[in-house]
Amino acid sequence: MVKRETKDCETCGNPIPAQAFTCHFCDASQSVENFPKTRERVIRSNLEAGLPTVAQALERLERDLREARACEAKVVRVIHGYGSSGRGGKIRDAVRRELGRKLARGEVKDVTPGENYSSTTNAGRDHLSRFKELKTTERSDTHNPGLTIVEM
Ligand SMILES: [Zn+2]
């Protein structure tokens, strides 16, 4: 998601990945202020790659949103796939339920299902005007049921 770099553990000083929340040498947690900030305001979370189980997809969502918050991305395009039956549909349902809970708890600002997203809907127009980067994927994102757009 962000460039591979290392940082020194705040506790033991060993080199650890710049995106690490904990040190794999001493288990000490690292402060979020030292997390590398992304230059991209809009990032992608691909929950489809490698055909994960529903549990794995939810773990990946959790990790990607935590990373998005730490690197101060503003929008996450969550790619979860779709399907009325089978794995794709189950992942989508589970991911949307979880995002709904996060929205209710105030952990994310906005959740827009891909099928409601286009330059002619209020949500789509609002996102496209505030985040010009979304224009590069506007064609594939429009009315795409395999996608959910999350504003952090
Ligand atoms: Zn350490």
Boltz pocket constraint, residues with backbone or C-beta under 6 A from the ligand:
constraints:
  - pocket:
      binder: B
      contacts: [[A, 9], [A, 10], [A, 11], [A, 12], [A, 13], [A, 14], [A, 23], [A, 24], [A, 25], [A, 26], [A, 27], [A, 28]]
      max_distance: 6.0
